[in-house]
Amino acid sequence: MTDRKKITLIYVGVALICALVLGMSFLLLGLKKVNKKDEPPATGVGKEDVGDLVVLKSDFELQRQDGAKVKISDLKDKVWLAAQFYATCPMCAERNSSSLVEIYKEFKDESEFVVTCFSVDPENDTEELLSSVRDGLKLEKNNWWFLRAEREELWEFMTKEMFFTTIKERTDPIHVAQKGRWAHDMGYQLYRGDTLVYKWDEGLPLDQLRGEIKDALVGIRKALESKK
């Protein structure tokens, strides 16, 4: 075989490999688009249209850290930022004392704004423990709620109604020591009344979340004015 024929065969082989790679890429992209259509609403991070897709269908009663019984419907005239949480989670402690506190301090004086932390471990997150967590954060006002309820019912509400990701129990002792017993959604969900308007993933810049909160506050105030 001549050198020219060898070179030709090499180029043909390379071309076939490239065609195969491109074909697989287009196939995977196509599958990704199909699967995306099957996703439940608001599972994507930062979807701008989630407010048109997710409205809480049912009410739910919870216990606040001070023992008070509250319902989701008590937040109907509020802009509220929801997060999953449990007291012994080291990642929650870091997140709450940094990004969540930062957001809270910026909007704590807004009467229509509330932070809500839903416990994924309510059997162990007692009223006393949740109160001590709140005291540790040195919160000045009563618009940061630590919430608990019967575990199975609360988990079902958070995953099926609020579209938080599924909560799973870690079994590896090293992972448990580093990250805590329960693997759960570390992002935030922003609601205006009963409507989800924004989902923010932990680790993303806070600027867009701030903008979404400001827009939601404008919207809730207009809604309240229209009721007068």
Buried (B, 14 or more C-beta within 10 A) or exposed (E): EEEEEEEEEEEEEEEEEEEEEEEEEEEEEEEEEEEEEEEEBBBBEBBEEBBEEBEBEEEBBBBBBEEEEBEBBBBBBBBBBBBBBBBBBEBBBEBBEEBBBEBBEBBBEBEBBBBBBBBBBBEEBBBEBBBEBBEEBEBEEEBBBBBBBEBEEBBEBBBEBBBBBEBEEBEEEEEBEEBBBBBBBBBBBBBBBBBBBBBBEBEBEBEEBBEBBBBBBEBBBEBEEEEE
